[in-house]
Amino acid sequence: MKFFDAHAHIQLPQFDTDRAEVLARMQADEVGAIVVGTDFETSKVAVELAEQHDFLWASVGLHPNHPSTDSTSSPQASSGQVTLEEFEVLAKHPKVVAIGECGLDYYRQEPTEVIKKIQHERFKKHITLALATSKPLIVHCRPTRGTQNAHEEMFELLTANSGVRVVMHFFTSTKEIAEKYLALGCYLSFPGPVTFGDMYDEAIRATPLDRMLSETDSPFAAPVPCRGTRNEPIYVVEVVKKIATVKSLPVDEVATHICNNACTVFGLW
Ligand SMILES: [Zn+2]
């Protein structure tokens, strides 16, 4: 494996017409990936995909904004609670290498006291599951526009739970925020938008090579030069190229570090 996409949703309907071709391109380009669930159903399908391909692994969890009203969820889940039990069975699967995505999102949902409580409770259940299974957390953290509110709460939550390994998914924030997560021992996973300009270069420079990952968040957020089109895991190479440029290092060297980091944090092989 040459490249690693630490966060892809290739189980979503955007890939229903050509998933086999997308997977074939990954195999040809030697790109491995974590297929990330956002609810019970997409988590289950992520596990099924990972079972079928040796270059895929799965993560299972409930997105902070997910309303949990799908038919596979229990009545408790419809009220916004993760029922730990239903994810617990999936989480034990050998190809499940992380718990998530989970976390706090105050961008798409206004952080009223009720919303905060639901998201905090849900996130804490994922922490419990990560600790119980000795698997890392894939964390989504998005503050209200113009604020750092979700990050500030996340620092507190992670400080209080220092035993859990954490990958900060879709890291697109400042050098200062990057340094705080790094001080807590987190890995930072950089997505397509780092190629849009130089606004995240400082955060990339501040992140040591042995603490970074690359991701696509496919089908969303395609990097330049594919910006605006459906994203897919092979485009992770554009993220790696950008990191290499910012760090003035050969692409191969950055790619190797990232594969090794994925191996370490997710325990892949
Ligand atoms: Zn995602």
Boltz pocket constraint, residues with backbone or C-beta under 6 A from the ligand:
constraints:
  - pocket:
      binder: B
      contacts: [[A, 7], [A, 9], [A, 36], [A, 101], [A, 217]]
      max_distance: 6.0
